[in-house]
């Protein structure tokens, strides 16, 4: 049975008008304002096949960096389709072979570790900025300002 999957296309740079026109002849999509991300729906027997099919259709037209399923599966995971350079591919395959593992598992662990590190760094920067704010303002002032700002930018429905 064929299903339809929402796919996000991340580009390595902004796509030019000509590139987008050529791509639209093959696939219908919506582009972000800066033309670095596209959204489309792709059919396939599985999410992996849908991503593979889309890469096959657009890879020579657009500067694709990563294809990903837009919605997490029932386990909360998002599927990525990444084409690695020769050196990165060789390094991952070598590490996988040395440890008796699959290359995709090694790559998945590296991506997860990088995202965890980035999240820790963001949290640390936020804590540092908050400590700096607390030297000049009371917690109540900061909280009231943040609440006011959030309510103005995201009014309740």
Secondary structure, 3 states (H helix, E strand, C coil): CCEEEEEEEEECCCCCHHHHHHHHCCCCCEECCCCCEEEEEEEECCHHHHHHHHHHHHCCCCCEEEEEECCCCCCCCCCEEECCCHHHHHHHHHHHHHCCCCHHHHHHHHHHHHHHHHHHHHHHHHHHHHHHHHHHCCHHHHHHHHHHHHHHHCCCC
